[in-house]
Amino acid sequence: MTIDKPPIPPETQAKWQRVVDLVAELTDVPAALIMATVDLDHRVKVSNTAENNPYYPGRKYRLNEKLYCFGVFENDGELVVEDAQCDPRWQNNEDMEHAMSFYIGYPIKWPDGEVYGTICVLDTRRNNRALMFRKGLQEFCRVVEGDLALLLEVAQRKQAQAELRETVRAREDTIRRRTKALEEANTALRVLIDNVEASRHESEQQIVQQIKGMVLPYVAKLRHLDAGRELQSAYLMMIEDNLKNITSALSSKLAQTLERLTPAETEIMQLIMMGRTTKEIAATLGRGTSTIDFHRNNIRQKLGLSRRENLRQHLIALSSAE
């Protein structure tokens, strides 16, 4: 997780102010500073409070080789200049305009090693007290770096919390979308179930109608029949066959054919399917053979059959077709 370096809050800056004031007091220097560096921008972040201190917070410098702090970064560590007037490297540095010929400085870094700036002391003379306090100045540098580490950790936690909230929000959105999809699917399922129920009810009604039209008439006839056993047997066989056709899932074409026939033609058609001849049908129904032939011809015409096609085989094929 990458994160921008956080700004220095006022309370931390106030703590650093106490640090540089204490360092200046302990080392007896006119200037104790914490410098902040961003690219070539080098400025005073915190400066000790003293009348003879020429460095004020916010004062800017352009980082270059004539600045003591540049030497700190170049060394990536301690820089000690006891007398710049005796050192050709620092004779013309910018701090000499304030006669600051003495310098001790250390780099301040973020936890990832990126440079924040420097902590340093400056004086117009060689300062033995400051030289003896070098380890102490290093410890104050560690204090400042500890503050930077804490600020960065707080910023990282805030960012992690923000990312966690965003993740939770995204998951909540996903849950809402999936819940909505499930609700829509449930609605569609309920509609499908309702349609199935309606279709089932319609099928039941069709079965009832078929029973009433194809079975019950023969039952009624059997109740009032005074004829012989042969006719009763024929009607019973019709009832049995019709019940098979009604309960069969393969009788839809035959049912469509029945809708085009008259009751008399339906009766004759079913006897034909049972294998009865014209004479047998006439005897069963108590009608003349010419009447049976007339109805047979009507059935053929309604089915579109020629004289050469076998009527019984065609009817059986219809009862077996889906």
DRENDO-78796 format. One line per field, with one value per residue (C-alpha): residue number from 1; x, y, z; residue in one letter. Coordinates in steps of 0.1 Angstrom, whole numbers, plus 5000, padded with zeros to 4 digits. Each point is the difference from the previous one (the first is absolute). Last residue first. Example, Ala and Ser with C-alpha at 12.3 -4.5 7.8 and 13.67 -1.06 7.14 Angstrom:
BEGIN
lummi	(2	1)
px	(5137	4986)
py	(4989	4966)
pz	(5071	5007)
lumti	(s	a)
END
This chain:
BEGIN
lummi	(322	321	320	319	318	317	316	315	314	313	312	311	310	309	308	307	306	305	304	303	302	301	300	299	298	297	296	295	294	293	292	291	290	289	288	287	286	285	284	283	282	281	280	279	278	277	276	275	274	273	272	271	270	269	268	267	266	265	264	263	262	261	260	259	258	257	256	255	254	253	252	251	250	249	248	247	246	245	244	243	242	241	240	239	238	237	236	235	234	233	232	231	230	229	228	227	226	225	224	223	222	221	220	219	218	217	216	215	214	213	212	211	210	209	208	207	206	205	204	203	202	201	200	199	198	197	196	195	194	193	192	191	190	189	188	187	186	185	184	183	182	181	180	179	178	177	176	175	174	173	172	171	170	169	168	167	166	165	164	163	162	161	160	159	158	157	156	155	154	153	152	151	150	149	148	147	146	145	144	143	142	141	140	139	138	137	136	135	134	133	132	131	130	129	128	127	126	125	124	123	122	121	120	119	118	117	116	115	114	113	112	111	110	109	108	107	106	105	104	103	102	101	100	99	98	97	96	95	94	93	92	91	90	89	88	87	86	85	84	83	82	81	80	79	78	77	76	75	74	73	72	71	70	69	68	67	66	65	64	63	62	61	60	59	58	57	56	55	54	53	52	51	50	49	48	47	46	45	44	43	42	41	40	39	38	37	36	35	34	33	32	31	30	29	28	27	26	25	24	23	22	21	20	19	18	17	16	15	14	13	12	11	10	9	8	7	6	5	4	3	2	1)
px	(4527	4988	4987	4963	5006	5017	4971	4976	5021	5002	4962	4994	5023	5009	4988	4967	5018	5003	4997	4990	4967	4994	5008	4977	4972	5006	4998	4968	4983	5013	4984	4967	5002	5007	4967	4999	4996	5032	5017	4985	5010	5035	5003	4988	5025	5028	5013	5037	4999	5011	4969	4979	5016	4993	4964	4993	5019	4980	4967	5012	5010	5037	5023	5008	5008	5029	5016	4997	5017	5028	5005	4999	5036	4999	4976	4974	4972	5010	5000	4966	4987	5012	4983	4968	4999	5007	4970	4979	5009	4994	4966	4991	5011	4982	4966	4978	4980	5023	4990	5031	5023	4989	5008	5035	5004	4991	5024	5031	5008	4983	4999	5034	5013	4986	5015	5034	4998	4992	5029	5023	4987	5007	5035	5006	4988	5022	5030	4993	4999	5032	5016	4988	5013	5033	5002	4994	5026	5025	4992	5005	5032	5012	4992	5018	5030	5000	4997	5027	5023	4992	5008	5032	5010	4991	5021	5029	4997	4999	5031	5018	4992	5011	5033	5005	4994	5024	5026	4997	5004	5031	5014	4995	5016	5030	5005	4998	5026	5022	4998	5010	5028	5014	4998	5022	5025	5001	5009	5027	5015	4999	5038	5003	4972	5019	5032	4984	5023	4986	4971	4977	4977	4981	4983	4970	4996	4973	4973	5022	4984	5013	4966	4996	5003	5034	5017	5037	5025	5017	5028	5011	5024	5008	4966	5012	4965	5010	5021	4968	5000	5032	5031	5027	4983	5021	5031	4999	5018	4972	4975	5012	4989	4980	4984	4978	4983	4983	4990	5033	4985	4968	5020	5021	4969	4990	5031	4988	5024	4994	4964	4965	4981	4993	4968	4992	4967	5010	5026	5038	5019	5002	5014	4967	4994	4971	5013	4990	4975	4993	5027	5000	5016	4983	5022	4979	4980	5022	4989	5025	5000	5021	5022	5014	5018	5019	5004	5000	4974	4980	4999	4991	4972	4985	5004	4980	4973	4993	4999	4972	4981	5005	4985	4970	4996	4997	5029	4985	4997	5024	4979	4990	5009	4984)
py	(4632	4973	4966	5008	5015	4968	4980	5022	4996	4963	4998	5021	4981	5022	4990	5018	5033	5016	5037	4994	5018	4982	4966	5006	5010	4968	4979	5018	4991	4964	4997	5013	4975	4972	5007	5009	4981	5014	4967	4984	5028	5000	4963	5004	5028	4979	5005	5003	5020	5031	4996	4999	5033	5016	4989	5017	5031	5001	4998	5028	5022	5002	5031	5000	4963	5007	5024	4974	4975	5025	5005	4962	4996	5011	4972	5004	5010	4973	4973	5012	4999	4964	4988	5018	4987	4965	5004	5011	4970	4976	5015	4995	4964	4993	5005	5031	5015	5030	5028	5000	4990	5030	5023	4984	5005	5037	5002	4990	5022	5033	5001	4984	5024	5030	4988	4994	5035	5015	4982	5013	5035	4996	4987	5029	5025	4983	5000	5037	5008	4980	5020	5033	4989	4991	5034	5017	4978	5009	5037	4996	4981	5028	5026	4980	4997	5038	5007	4976	5015	5035	4987	4986	5033	5019	4975	5004	5038	4999	4977	5024	5029	4980	4991	5037	5010	4973	5011	5036	4990	4979	5029	5024	4975	4995	5038	5003	4973	5019	5031	4980	4983	5035	5009	4969	5012	5034	4982	4981	5033	5017	5002	5019	5023	5009	5004	5027	5015	5034	5017	4971	4976	4969	4974	4977	4991	4993	4974	4976	4968	4970	4982	5010	5037	5015	5028	5006	5013	5034	5017	5035	5027	5029	5018	5035	5010	5004	4968	4980	5002	4980	5019	4985	4966	4978	5021	4991	5025	5026	4972	4993	4969	4985	4967	4980	4968	4977	4993	5017	5019	5006	5015	5020	5015	5010	5023	5019	5009	4967	5011	4997	5032	5017	5011	5016	4985	5000	5028	4997	5031	4987	5028	5007	4964	4976	4968	4994	4976	4992	5021	4994	4979	4998	4981	4968	5004	5007	5010	5015	4996	5027	5010	5035	5023	4971	4992	4962	4992	5031	4997	4963	5009	5026	4976	4973	5023	5012	4963	4995	5030	4986	4967	5018	5021	4970	4991	4991	4963	4983	4987	4963	4968	4967)
pz	(4696	4977	5013	4997	4966	4988	5012	4980	4969	5004	5003	4969	4977	4971	4965	5001	5007	5034	5008	5036	4996	4967	5016	5029	4977	4980	5031	5010	4967	5002	5035	4987	4971	5024	5018	5036	5033	5014	5006	4969	4978	5015	4994	4964	4993	5016	5035	5006	5033	4980	4978	5032	5011	4966	5001	5034	4989	4968	5019	5024	4971	4990	4999	5037	4999	4976	5025	5027	4977	4995	5038	5008	5011	5036	5007	5027	4976	4975	5026	5013	4964	4995	5032	4993	4965	5012	5024	4972	4979	5029	5006	4963	5001	5034	4985	4999	5028	5004	5023	5023	4972	4980	5028	5003	4963	5002	5030	4982	4970	5006	5038	5002	4974	5018	5033	4983	4985	5034	5015	4973	5006	5038	4992	4977	5027	5025	4977	4993	5037	5005	4972	5015	5034	4984	4982	5034	5016	4973	5005	5037	4994	4977	5026	5027	4976	4994	5037	5008	4974	5014	5035	4987	4984	5033	5020	4976	5002	5037	5000	4977	5023	5030	4982	4991	5036	5011	4975	5012	5037	4990	4981	5029	5024	4978	4996	5038	5004	4975	5022	5030	4981	4991	5037	5006	4974	5017	5032	4983	4986	5034	5005	4967	5011	5032	4980	4979	4973	4994	4982	5008	4983	5012	4978	4995	4963	4974	4992	4981	4988	5019	5002	5037	4990	5004	5019	4989	5026	5004	5018	4989	5009	4976	5005	4991	4990	4964	5007	4998	4963	4996	4987	5023	5001	4978	5005	5038	5023	4999	5004	5035	5019	4971	5011	4976	5013	4976	4964	4992	4971	5019	5029	4975	4985	5035	5002	4969	4972	4982	4992	5014	4992	5033	5017	5033	5013	5036	5008	4998	5012	5036	5022	5017	5008	4996	4984	4963	4986	4963	4984	4963	4972	4967	4976	5002	5032	5030	5036	5024	5038	5015	5030	4996	5025	5016	5037	4995	5027	4994	4963	5003	5024	4977	4971	5019	5013	4965	4988	5025	4986	4965	5012	5015	4968	4977	4976	4966	4991	4975	4971	5003	4983	5011)
lumti	(e	a	s	s	l	a	i	l	h	q	r	l	n	e	r	r	s	l	g	l	k	q	r	i	n	n	r	h	f	d	i	t	s	t	g	r	g	l	t	a	a	i	e	k	t	t	r	g	m	m	i	l	q	m	i	e	t	e	a	p	t	l	r	e	l	t	q	a	l	k	s	s	l	a	s	t	i	n	k	l	n	d	e	i	m	m	l	y	a	s	q	l	e	r	g	a	d	l	h	r	l	k	a	v	y	p	l	v	m	g	k	i	q	q	v	i	q	q	e	s	e	h	r	s	a	e	v	n	d	i	l	v	r	l	a	t	n	a	e	e	l	a	k	t	r	r	r	i	t	d	e	r	a	r	v	t	e	r	l	e	a	q	a	q	k	r	q	a	v	e	l	l	l	a	l	d	g	e	v	v	r	c	f	e	q	l	g	k	r	f	m	l	a	r	n	n	r	r	t	d	l	v	c	i	t	g	y	v	e	g	d	p	w	k	i	p	y	g	i	y	f	s	m	a	h	e	m	d	e	n	n	q	w	r	p	d	c	q	a	d	e	v	v	l	e	g	d	n	e	f	v	g	f	c	y	l	k	e	n	l	r	y	k	r	g	p	y	y	p	n	n	e	a	t	n	s	v	k	v	r	h	d	l	d	v	t	a	m	i	l	a	a	p	v	d	t	l	e	a	v	l	d	v	v	r	q	w	k	a	q	t	e	p	p	i	p	p	k	d	i	t	m)
END
